[in-house]
Amino acid sequence: MKSKRILKDFFRKTWYVYLFSIFFHLISSMINVFYPKVLGQFTDKLLPGELTRALIVDYSLILLLIGAGHVLFNGMAMYLIMHVGRKFEFLVRGGLFKHFTEMSERFYSRNGVGKLLSYFMNDVTAVRESISMGVNQTVNATMLLVAAVTMMLISGIPYYLILASVTPLLLIPFIVIYLGPIIRKRSLEVQEALGTMTETAEEQFGGIRVTKKFAVEAIMKQRFDKTVEQIRNKQLRLVRVSSFFQALIPFLGAVALIIALAFGGYLTIMKQITLGNFVALTLYIRMLMNPLQQIGNVINSIQRSRASLERLNDLLSQKSDIVELETARPANLAEAGICIQNLSFAYGKSSNNVLKNINLNIKPGTTLGIIGRTGSGKTTLMKLLLRTYDPPPGTIRFGDTDVRELTLESLRSQIAYVPQDGFLFSTTIRENIAFYERETEIGKVEAAAQQAQIYDNIIDLPNRFETRLGERGLTLSGGQRQRTSLARGLIKNAPIMILDDSVSAVDAVTEKDIIEAIQTERSHKTTVIIAHRISAIKHADEIIVLDDGVIVQRGKHTELLAKQGLYATLHAIQEEGSQHATGTSHS
Ligand SMILES: Nc1ncnc2c1ncn2[C@@H]1O[C@H](COP(=O)(O)OP(=O)(O)OP(=O)(O)O)[C@@H](O)[C@H]1O
């Protein structure tokens, strides 16, 4: 039942198109079944020599009309069904996209981009084929079968002859019941393997630059070949059973034709039926074979698409683990301090705590600096502030309100988060910077670029702010990308800004200019700066030092320097490093 949900919604919207199409198919089939009858009559006139030139013209015109009428109505019926199939793709892809945007980061860390793409491409297409071509052929075939059998019955052909001829066809339902589930199971395996392949391909192309630099193309190809090989094996397993099934149905049709020829031929010789009836019977049986073949195809494709439909419905029934309460309130972060109390957090139920008993107060309008070894939990803490992951209840408050009681949109729209590796879209630099509000005037975009120290680089580009970035912004250097992403955060002018190691790829002089610009711009706004270099945070009102998920030190720059500890050690190492660097540059 579950697998029918997408279709139920869809058929509710489009049932009338199907109705029209079925109606046109009906007319087209009704016209088509006159073909054998007219040909039979023509044959009967042939023998006694009753055929005149005028009759030949008449019969030819009638056959032409039958052909034209059949093609016209069949064409219209096909168009309607194909049209509705494309609508299905459009609606389901739109629905999938919306669903994906609602899912949390946890969902994306479990499902790779390639896997998600394969839902969009393979599964949606498989279902579309069933409900367009599949429905089309089923309707067409059923109408033709019903019309042909009816015409046979009223053509004066003896019933026992008809029954004997169509008996092999009555085996079809049994074959479907036996082979259908096998086809479906194997199709599911193929779809899953295709998903894995798309995922591998996406990863391989994404990492192609690394592959090339390490000159390991051959190894990567081997890995990819393995994935493709798996698909081939699974596809062949499917093809074996589905080809057998598809061949069996026309075979039964051929047996029916042999019975009609042998038994009908015998009765014609014995003069129990006319030659015209014999011709009509063989043509009708022949006419049944096409729809039977079609029904075979359709059943096959329905079994395959049921597997895809199950995958799509399963995906759409997954809920985000970040749920907005019905009573959620819009946040007003302009005046709100951030209060973190006894916060401990682990990514999974069985994994270790990444943050341990964090207590922190960030007053509105102040700057907090966070420093700590890699993997110490800095980014995790920020993800919890943005509620990308759910913190335990009561551990994070904005003003008096628990972060879990705020609406997600109001929370995230008032925080400008700049990650270390800011993703840039394949569009213009202007649109990348003005990402939050596409209509932002160019003056503001330029000002943000100046604050992020990227302005001079941009105006050197051929189309300045209108320069289109290549895929993932790769026409910019790492540092330029980082600064463009920083400009995107700055232009938001949000009450709270988080720079998550966002100036790590710039040189010391540029970093200094950026930090000064941020200090001026955000003098009365809350700013959190995560950095590995002390120079980026030393101006902060408070600095915390995280180590293995624990705040091991806190205070102002000078206070921390005066104490022995990780901060002073880091400072000493970085000072020594920069003196070395300066020394080298002088030598
Ligand atoms: N999505 C995730 N699922 C499980 N564990 C994670 C996830 N993200 C991070 N971790 C783990 O949590 C720990 C803290 O990671 P986090 O990214 O917060 O560190 P960080 O201090 O920001 O590091 P860096 O300075 O290298 O950016 C690490 O051990 C990391 O492996």
The ligand as an SDF file (V2000), in Angstrom:
LIG
                    3D

 31 33  0  0  0  0  0  0  0  0999 V2000
   28.9100   14.8100   11.4090 N   0  0  0  0  0  0  0  0  0  0  0  0
   29.7290   14.2390   12.3060 C   0  0  0  0  0  0  0  0  0  0  0  0
   29.4700   13.0000   12.7340 N   0  0  0  0  0  0  0  0  0  0  0  0
   30.2740   12.4030   13.6450 C   0  0  0  0  0  0  0  0  0  0  0  0
   31.3530   12.9800   14.1740 N   0  0  0  0  0  0  0  0  0  0  0  0
   31.6700   14.2240   13.7860 C   0  0  0  0  0  0  0  0  0  0  0  0
   30.8680   14.9180   12.8310 C   0  0  0  0  0  0  0  0  0  0  0  0
   31.4110   16.1380   12.6210 N   0  0  0  0  0  0  0  0  0  0  0  0
   32.4990   16.2010   13.4300 C   0  0  0  0  0  0  0  0  0  0  0  0
   32.6550   15.0470   14.1200 N   0  0  0  0  0  0  0  0  0  0  0  0
   33.7170   14.7500   15.1070 C   0  0  0  0  0  0  0  0  0  0  0  0
   33.5850   15.6540   16.1700 O   0  0  0  0  0  0  0  0  0  0  0  0
   34.8690   16.0770   16.6230 C   0  0  0  0  0  0  0  0  0  0  0  0
   34.9160   17.6110   16.6440 C   0  0  0  0  0  0  0  0  0  0  0  0
   34.8330   18.0580   15.3150 O   0  0  0  0  0  0  0  0  0  0  0  0
   34.7460   19.6060   14.9650 P   0  0  0  0  0  0  0  0  0  0  0  0
   34.5280   19.7300   13.5140 O   0  0  0  0  0  0  0  0  0  0  0  0
   33.7700   20.2520   15.8650 O   0  0  0  0  0  0  0  0  0  0  0  0
   36.2030   20.0650   15.3590 O   0  0  0  0  0  0  0  0  0  0  0  0
   36.9300   21.4570   15.1180 P   0  0  0  0  0  0  0  0  0  0  0  0
   37.4680   21.8690   16.4370 O   0  0  0  0  0  0  0  0  0  0  0  0
   36.0200   22.4220   14.4510 O   0  0  0  0  0  0  0  0  0  0  0  0
   38.0930   21.0100   14.1440 O   0  0  0  0  0  0  0  0  0  0  0  0
   38.8900   21.8630   13.0260 P   0  0  0  0  0  0  0  0  0  0  0  0
   39.7010   22.8860   13.7230 O   0  0  0  0  0  0  0  0  0  0  0  0
   39.7400   20.8270   12.3680 O   0  0  0  0  0  0  0  0  0  0  0  0
   37.8570   22.4380   12.1110 O   0  0  0  0  0  0  0  0  0  0  0  0
   35.9010   15.4410   15.7280 C   0  0  0  0  0  0  0  0  0  0  0  0
   36.4260   14.3320   16.3940 O   0  0  0  0  0  0  0  0  0  0  0  0
   35.0990   14.9900   14.5150 C   0  0  0  0  0  0  0  0  0  0  0  0
   35.6340   13.8030   14.0190 O   0  0  0  0  0  0  0  0  0  0  0  0
  1  2  1  0
  2  3  1  0
  2  7  2  0
  3  4  2  0
  4  5  1  0
  5  6  2  0
  6  7  1  0
  6 10  1  0
  7  8  1  0
  8  9  2  0
  9 10  1  0
 10 11  1  0
 11 12  1  0
 11 30  1  0
 12 13  1  0
 13 14  1  0
 13 28  1  0
 14 15  1  0
 15 16  1  0
 16 17  2  0
 16 18  1  0
 16 19  1  0
 19 20  1  0
 20 21  2  0
 20 22  1  0
 20 23  1  0
 23 24  1  0
 24 25  2  0
 24 26  1  0
 24 27  1  0
 28 29  1  0
 28 30  1  0
 30 31  1  0
M  END
$$$$
